[in-house]
Amino acid sequence: MRTLVVSDLHIGARDARARLEDPVALGALRAAAGRVDRLVLLGDVLELRQGPLQDALAAASRVLPGLAEALGPALEVVIVPGNHDHALLAGWVARRATAGSPPALGLAAEVDWRDGEPLGALAAALGTGGAAVSARYPGIWLRDDVYATHGHYLDRHTTVPTFERLGAGAAARMLRRPLAETAAAEDYEAVLGPIYAWIYATAQSTSGETRDANSERVWEIIRDARGVRRLGWNAAVAGATAALNAAGLGPLSRDLSAVEFRRAGLLALGDVLESLAAACTYAIFGHTHRAGPLPGDDPAEWRARTGARLFNSGSWLQDPTFNDGSPDSPYRPGFAIELDERGPPRLVNLLD
């Protein structure tokens, strides 16, 4: 089975930053989807943090029908929600909570939905061409040796002080859920789920543009601080991280460079695989928007302690905070992962 994996489409993002809303980009994805047997949407398909749900669904209604035309009845489509569209799971999560003793999430639980729920609306839009649409969470086994997940669980482990990392540290302390005792998807959900729900609820009551308080904001701070380092930026970062570490929210690094951002994400994803006992040869994730491995990357960085080789599917977001506009930027939109019945995953860019 030939599989195409794309993540972080962020349909509905403000400032028209979702590249898939461009007919040229949509055409490129349509063409690629027409050459495979399975399309996996690996999280953050919709942007549900920057405005009301109806705004994201309206944007999706302008994009997904065009994609669905290329998804014939011979194609399988799998949705794997991430953190920005975690609210797609709300109905399913609520039903599981009242089911008495629901089965464990494991690594690839099958998600059911009902008509009228956001996930159902998304699935219906994708299935208008006849494709069979399903959902898995928190990930999916693409082959016996290939596991794919959005990657947001790494926010429990990363040393970069993003909003969600700090929120997770605070929530874990309050709930008395130390990281060392994290051994199942439910452990991650218990800490991260309330953060996602709060951000989503805030977006529903906001009119006009909102800003998602996550790693994007960290990068904006880094960018804006370049011209004021003489005013003590480094000292301020060192002091802040020291205080956060002393408060028990660490371990956090004061190194906020692009290199550290990449390394920390890869190490954290490896920690997730280890915690969940995901025995895979290859692991595919998104979330950080940093595609890889690319030529020039150190292969050793892209191998987890479990031995799994890591592949990041990048994003389809045109974000100047991450992407400086250079043609070889690892944050440029359009990346995807191609996977055949045998062999390692292949990272490609459908918009190059």
C-alpha positions as CSV (number, residue, x, y, z in Angstrom):
1,M,0.0,0.0,0.0
2,R,1.4,3.4,-1.0
3,T,0.8,6.0,1.7
4,L,1.2,9.8,1.7
5,V,1.5,11.5,5.1
6,V,0.9,15.3,5.5
7,S,0.5,17.2,8.7
8,D,-0.1,20.7,10.0
9,L,-2.3,22.0,7.2
10,H,-3.8,24.5,9.7
11,I,-6.8,25.2,7.4
12,G,-8.5,28.3,8.8
13,A,-5.4,30.0,10.1
14,R,-5.6,33.7,10.2
15,D,-3.7,36.0,7.8
16,A,-4.3,33.5,4.9
17,R,-1.2,31.6,6.0
18,A,-2.6,28.1,5.2
19,R,-1.0,27.3,1.9
20,L,-3.6,24.8,1.1
21,E,-6.1,27.6,0.6
22,D,-4.0,28.5,-2.5
23,P,-5.4,26.6,-5.6
24,V,-1.8,25.9,-6.8
25,A,-0.9,24.2,-3.5
26,L,-4.2,22.4,-3.3
27,G,-3.6,21.1,-6.9
28,A,-0.2,19.8,-5.9
29,L,-1.7,17.8,-2.9
30,R,-4.5,16.6,-5.1
31,A,-2.1,15.3,-7.7
32,A,0.0,13.5,-5.0
33,A,-3.0,12.0,-3.4
34,G,-4.1,10.6,-6.7
35,R,-0.9,8.5,-6.9
36,V,-1.3,6.7,-3.6
37,D,-3.7,4.2,-1.9
38,R,-3.9,6.0,1.5
39,L,-3.7,9.6,2.6
40,V,-2.9,10.3,6.3
41,L,-3.7,13.7,7.7
42,L,-1.3,13.7,10.7
43,G,-2.8,16.3,13.0
44,D,-3.6,20.0,12.9
45,V,-5.7,19.7,9.8
46,L,-7.9,22.5,11.1
47,E,-6.8,25.6,13.0
48,L,-9.2,25.7,16.0
49,R,-7.2,28.0,18.2
50,Q,-7.4,31.3,16.4
51,G,-11.1,31.8,16.1
52,P,-14.5,30.2,16.5
53,L,-15.1,26.7,15.1
54,Q,-17.5,27.9,12.5
55,D,-14.7,30.0,10.9
56,A,-12.4,27.0,10.6
57,L,-15.2,24.9,9.1
58,A,-16.0,27.7,6.7
59,A,-12.4,27.7,5.5
60,A,-12.5,23.9,5.3
61,S,-15.6,24.1,3.1
62,R,-13.6,26.2,0.6
63,V,-10.7,23.7,0.5
64,L,-11.7,20.2,1.3
65,P,-14.2,19.7,-1.5
66,G,-11.5,20.4,-4.0
67,L,-9.3,17.8,-2.3
68,A,-12.1,15.3,-2.0
69,E,-12.5,15.3,-5.8
70,A,-9.1,13.5,-6.0
71,L,-10.0,11.0,-3.3
72,G,-11.9,8.3,-5.1
73,P,-13.5,5.2,-3.7
74,A,-10.2,3.2,-3.9
75,L,-8.5,5.6,-1.5
76,E,-8.3,5.4,2.3
77,V,-8.1,8.6,4.3
78,V,-7.1,8.5,7.9
79,I,-7.4,11.5,10.2
80,V,-5.1,11.7,13.3
81,P,-6.0,14.8,15.4
82,G,-3.2,16.9,16.9
83,N,-3.2,19.7,19.5
84,H,-4.6,22.5,17.3
85,D,-7.6,20.4,16.3
86,H,-7.8,18.3,19.5
87,A,-11.3,19.6,19.9
88,L,-12.3,17.3,17.0
89,L,-12.1,14.5,19.6
90,A,-14.4,16.2,22.2
91,G,-17.5,14.1,21.5
92,W,-15.6,10.9,21.5
93,V,-13.7,11.7,24.6
94,A,-16.9,12.6,26.5
95,R,-18.5,9.3,25.5
96,R,-15.5,7.4,26.6
97,A,-15.5,9.2,30.0
98,T,-19.1,8.1,30.6
99,A,-18.6,4.5,29.3
100,G,-17.6,3.1,32.7
101,S,-14.4,1.3,31.8
102,P,-13.4,2.3,28.3
103,P,-10.6,0.3,26.6
104,A,-7.1,1.8,26.8
105,L,-6.2,4.2,24.1
106,G,-3.0,2.3,23.4
107,L,-1.1,3.6,20.4
108,A,-3.8,3.7,17.7
109,A,-7.3,3.7,19.1
110,E,-10.1,3.8,16.5
111,V,-12.1,7.0,16.9
112,D,-15.9,7.0,16.2
113,W,-17.9,10.1,15.6
114,R,-21.5,11.1,15.1
115,D,-23.2,13.3,12.6
116,G,-23.1,16.9,13.6
117,E,-19.8,16.6,15.4
118,P,-16.9,18.6,14.1
119,L,-14.9,15.4,13.3
120,G,-18.0,14.0,11.5
121,A,-18.2,17.2,9.4
122,L,-14.5,17.0,8.5
123,A,-14.9,13.3,7.6
124,A,-18.0,14.0,5.5
125,A,-16.2,16.7,3.5
126,L,-13.3,14.4,2.8
127,G,-15.5,11.5,1.8
128,T,-17.6,13.2,-0.8
129,G,-15.5,11.6,-3.5
130,G,-16.2,8.2,-2.2
131,A,-13.1,7.7,-0.1
132,A,-13.3,5.6,3.1
133,V,-12.5,8.0,5.9
134,S,-11.6,6.9,9.4
135,A,-9.8,8.4,12.4
136,R,-7.1,7.1,14.8
137,Y,-5.7,8.5,18.0
138,P,-3.1,9.2,19.3
139,G,-1.4,7.6,16.2
140,I,-1.6,5.0,13.6
141,W,0.5,2.0,12.6
142,L,1.2,2.5,8.9
143,R,3.1,-0.8,8.7
144,D,4.3,-3.2,11.3
145,D,7.5,-1.2,11.6
146,V,6.2,2.3,11.0
147,Y,4.3,4.4,13.6
148,A,2.9,7.8,12.9
149,T,1.6,10.4,15.5
150,H,1.2,14.1,15.4
151,G,3.8,14.6,18.0
152,H,2.2,16.9,20.5
153,Y,3.0,14.6,23.4
154,L,6.6,15.8,23.1
155,D,5.5,19.0,24.9
156,R,5.6,17.0,28.1
157,H,9.3,16.4,27.6
158,T,10.9,19.2,25.6
159,T,13.3,21.6,27.3
160,V,12.2,24.6,25.2
161,P,9.9,26.8,27.4
162,T,6.9,27.0,25.0
163,F,3.5,27.9,26.4
164,E,2.3,24.3,26.3
165,R,5.5,23.0,27.9
166,L,5.1,25.4,30.8
167,G,1.4,24.7,31.1
168,A,2.1,21.0,31.1
169,G,4.7,21.4,33.8
170,A,2.3,23.4,36.0
171,A,-0.6,21.0,35.4
172,A,1.5,18.0,36.1
173,R,2.6,19.5,39.5
174,M,-1.0,20.4,40.4
175,L,-2.3,16.9,39.4
176,R,0.6,15.2,40.9
177,R,1.5,13.4,37.7
178,P,5.3,13.3,37.5
179,L,6.8,12.7,34.2
180,A,8.6,9.6,35.4
181,E,5.2,7.9,35.8
182,T,4.0,8.7,32.3
183,A,3.6,5.3,30.6
184,A,0.4,5.5,28.6
185,A,-1.5,7.9,26.3
186,E,-4.0,8.5,29.1
187,D,-1.2,9.9,31.2
188,Y,-0.4,12.5,28.5
189,E,-4.1,13.3,27.9
190,A,-4.7,13.9,31.6
191,V,-2.1,16.7,31.7
192,L,-2.4,18.1,28.1
193,G,-6.1,17.7,27.5
194,P,-7.2,20.5,29.9
195,I,-4.7,22.9,28.3
196,Y,-6.1,22.2,24.8
197,A,-9.7,22.5,26.0
198,W,-9.0,25.9,27.7
199,I,-7.3,27.3,24.6
200,Y,-10.1,26.1,22.4
201,A,-12.8,27.5,24.7
202,T,-11.0,30.9,24.6
203,A,-11.0,30.9,20.8
204,Q,-14.7,30.3,20.7
205,S,-15.5,33.5,22.6
206,T,-13.0,35.7,20.7
207,S,-14.0,38.0,17.9
208,G,-11.4,39.1,15.4
209,E,-7.8,37.9,15.3
210,T,-6.3,35.9,18.1
211,R,-2.8,34.7,18.6
212,D,-2.1,31.2,19.6
213,A,0.2,31.3,22.7
214,N,2.6,28.5,21.8
215,S,6.1,28.0,20.3
216,E,5.3,30.6,17.7
217,R,5.3,33.3,20.4
218,V,8.7,32.0,21.7
219,W,10.1,32.4,18.2
220,E,8.7,35.9,17.9
221,I,10.4,36.9,21.2
222,I,13.7,35.4,19.9
223,R,13.4,37.3,16.7
224,D,12.5,40.6,18.3
225,A,15.3,40.3,20.9
226,R,18.1,40.1,18.4
227,G,18.4,43.9,18.4
228,V,18.2,44.3,22.1
229,R,20.7,41.7,23.4
230,R,22.8,44.6,24.7
231,L,20.0,45.4,27.1
232,G,20.4,42.1,28.9
233,W,18.3,39.7,26.9
234,N,20.6,36.7,27.6
235,A,20.6,37.5,31.3
236,A,16.8,37.8,31.3
237,V,16.4,34.4,29.7
238,A,18.9,32.8,32.0
239,G,17.1,34.3,35.0
240,A,13.6,33.3,33.8
241,T,14.6,29.7,33.1
242,A,16.4,29.4,36.4
243,A,13.3,30.6,38.2
244,L,11.1,28.2,36.3
245,N,13.4,25.3,37.0
246,A,13.5,26.2,40.7
247,A,9.7,26.3,40.7
248,G,9.7,22.7,39.5
249,L,8.5,23.3,36.0
250,G,11.8,22.1,34.4
251,P,14.1,20.9,33.2
252,L,14.1,23.9,30.8
253,S,17.0,25.2,28.7
254,R,17.9,28.8,28.3
255,D,19.2,28.1,24.8
256,L,16.4,29.2,22.5
257,S,18.3,28.9,19.3
258,A,16.9,27.2,16.2
259,V,19.4,24.4,16.6
260,E,18.2,23.7,20.2
261,F,14.6,23.9,19.1
262,R,15.2,21.1,16.6
263,R,17.3,19.0,18.9
264,A,14.9,19.3,21.9
265,G,12.0,18.3,19.8
266,L,13.7,15.2,18.4
267,L,14.9,14.1,21.9
268,A,11.4,14.7,23.3
269,L,9.7,12.7,20.6
270,G,12.2,9.9,21.3
271,D,11.1,10.1,25.0
272,V,7.5,9.7,24.0
273,L,8.2,6.6,22.0
274,E,10.1,5.2,25.0
275,S,7.3,6.1,27.4
276,L,4.6,4.5,25.2
277,A,6.8,1.5,24.4
278,A,6.2,2.1,20.7
279,A,8.4,-0.6,19.2
280,C,8.9,0.8,15.7
281,T,11.8,1.0,13.3
282,Y,10.5,4.3,11.8
283,A,8.5,7.0,13.6
284,I,6.8,9.8,11.6
285,F,5.6,13.0,13.3
286,G,4.8,16.7,12.7
287,H,3.9,19.3,15.3
288,T,7.2,21.2,15.3
289,H,6.8,22.3,11.6
290,R,10.5,21.5,11.1
291,A,10.8,18.9,8.3
292,G,13.5,16.4,8.3
293,P,15.9,14.8,8.1
294,L,17.1,17.0,5.3
295,P,20.5,17.0,3.5
296,G,23.0,18.3,6.0
297,D,21.2,17.2,9.1
298,D,23.1,14.9,11.5
299,P,21.6,11.4,11.1
300,A,22.4,10.7,14.7
301,E,20.0,13.5,15.9
302,W,17.2,11.8,14.0
303,R,17.5,8.5,15.8
304,A,15.7,7.9,19.1
305,R,17.2,6.0,22.0
306,T,14.8,3.2,21.1
307,G,16.6,2.9,17.8
308,A,13.7,4.3,15.8
309,R,14.6,6.6,12.9
310,L,12.6,9.8,13.1
311,F,10.9,11.6,10.2
312,N,9.1,15.0,10.5
313,S,6.5,15.8,7.8
314,G,6.8,19.5,8.2
315,S,3.8,21.8,7.6
316,W,1.7,23.6,5.0
317,L,1.7,26.9,6.9
318,Q,3.3,30.0,5.4
319,D,4.6,31.4,8.7
320,P,7.3,34.2,8.6
321,T,8.0,33.5,12.3
322,F,9.5,30.2,11.3
323,N,10.2,30.5,7.6
324,D,12.6,33.2,6.5
325,G,11.5,32.8,2.9
326,S,14.7,31.0,1.7
327,P,14.0,28.3,-0.9
328,D,15.8,25.7,1.3
329,S,14.2,26.6,4.6
330,P,13.3,23.5,6.6
331,Y,10.1,25.3,7.6
332,R,8.9,26.1,4.1
333,P,5.4,24.7,3.4
334,G,4.6,21.7,1.3
335,F,6.5,18.8,2.9
336,A,5.1,15.3,2.9
337,I,6.2,11.8,3.7
338,E,5.9,9.0,1.1
339,L,5.8,5.4,2.3
340,D,5.8,2.2,0.2
341,E,5.1,-1.3,1.3
342,R,8.8,-1.7,2.0
343,G,11.8,0.5,2.7
344,P,12.2,3.7,4.8
345,P,9.9,6.7,4.5
346,R,10.9,9.4,2.0
347,L,10.6,13.1,2.8
348,V,9.5,15.2,-0.2
349,N,8.3,18.7,-0.8
350,L,5.3,18.9,-3.1
351,L,5.6,22.6,-3.7
352,D,9.3,22.8,-4.6
